[in-house]
Amino acid sequence: MLKNMKTQTHLKPGQKGTKRLVAEYGQSLVCVRYRYDKVRRVRLKTVEIIVEEKAWPFPPEHGDGDMIALRVGYAEKALRAKLKAVGGRWDPVEKVWRVPFCSVQGTELEARILKE
C-alpha cells in the first residue's frame, strides 16, 4: 500500500492545515503528512504523535578501543611518559596525544579529551 503513495506535504504543528489536529493532540503532535495514492486516487492525511516518553541512557561517546585526542602541555613530562606507557602516541600534525580511551576512562584525564 505505501509503495504506491507519495508524500507531498510535511507540516509542523501550528502550520496551516494542522490547527484542528493541534487542538486534538496538543503537545503530542509531531507532524502532519499528506500522502497521495495514484493507484487508488486518494489523498491520506496522516499524523505522527508521541505515545510514550521515558528516560534513555545516553550511549557512550567512545568505545574502549577508540583512539582519542588528549591535550597535554609540553612541560608535563611525567604525564607524557605515562601516556607513552599505556600506548599513547604523539600526533605531530594535530599536536595532540592519541591514546586508547580505555586507558583514560574514569581518570582525571577525561577532562582533557578534545572533541573532534
C-alpha positions in Angstrom: 0.0 0.0 0.0 2.7 2.5 1.0 4.8 1.8 -2.1 2.2 3.4 -4.3 2.0 6.5 -2.2 4.0 9.7 -2.5 4.3 12.1 0.4 4.0 15.6 -0.9 3.4 17.8 2.1 5.0 17.6 5.5 3.6 20.1 8.0 4.9 21.1 11.5 2.3 21.7 14.3 0.9 25.2 14.0 1.1 25.5 10.3 -1.9 26.0 8.1 -3.7 22.6 7.9 -2.7 21.5 11.4 -4.8 23.8 13.7 -7.6 21.2 14.4 -5.1 18.4 14.9 -3.0 20.6 17.4 -6.3 21.2 19.3 -6.9 17.5 19.4 -3.4 16.1 20.1 -1.7 19.1 21.7 2.0 18.7 22.5 1.9 15.1 21.4 1.6 16.1 17.7 5.0 15.8 15.9 3.9 16.3 12.3 1.2 16.0 9.7 1.7 14.5 6.3 -0.4 14.4 3.2 0.1 11.2 1.2 -1.2 10.7 -2.3 -2.0 7.2 -3.7 -2.1 7.4 -7.6 -3.4 3.8 -7.9 -6.5 4.3 -5.7 -6.7 8.1 -6.5 -7.0 9.1 -2.8 -5.3 11.6 -0.5 -4.5 10.5 3.0 -3.8 12.8 5.9 -1.5 11.1 8.5 -0.3 12.3 11.9 2.8 11.4 13.8 2.2 11.6 17.6 4.2 10.9 20.7 2.7 7.9 22.5 5.4 7.4 25.2 8.3 9.3 26.7 10.8 7.7 29.0 14.4 8.2 30.0 17.0 6.9 27.6 20.5 6.1 28.9 22.9 8.2 26.8 25.2 5.9 24.8 28.9 6.3 25.4 30.7 8.7 23.1 33.8 6.5 22.8 34.4 2.8 22.7 37.2 1.2 24.8 39.4 0.6 21.7 38.9 4.1 20.2 41.9 6.3 20.0 41.1 9.7 21.4 42.9 13.0 21.3 44.3 14.5 24.5 45.6 17.9 25.2 48.8 17.7 27.2 51.2 20.6 27.8 54.9 20.4 26.7 56.1 20.8 30.3 54.1 17.9 31.6 56.8 15.3 31.1 55.6 12.8 33.7 52.2 12.7 32.1 53.7 12.3 28.6 55.7 9.4 29.9 52.6 7.8 31.4 50.7 8.2 28.2 53.6 6.5 26.3 53.5 3.6 28.7 49.8 2.9 28.0 50.2 3.0 24.2 49.8 6.7 23.5 51.4 8.3 20.5 52.2 12.0 19.7 50.4 13.3 16.6 52.8 16.0 15.2 50.3 17.2 12.6 47.5 18.0 15.0 49.8 18.4 18.0 47.8 16.1 20.3 48.4 12.8 22.1 46.4 9.8 20.6 45.6 7.4 23.5 43.2 4.4 23.8 40.1 5.6 25.5 40.1 2.6 27.9 43.4 4.0 29.5 41.8 7.4 30.2 38.3 6.4 31.1 37.4 7.1 34.7 40.5 9.3 35.4 41.1 13.0 35.6 42.4 12.9 32.0 38.8 12.6 30.7 38.5 16.4 31.1 41.4 16.8 28.6 39.7 14.9 25.7 39.3 17.1 22.7 36.1 17.0 20.7 36.8 16.0 17.1 
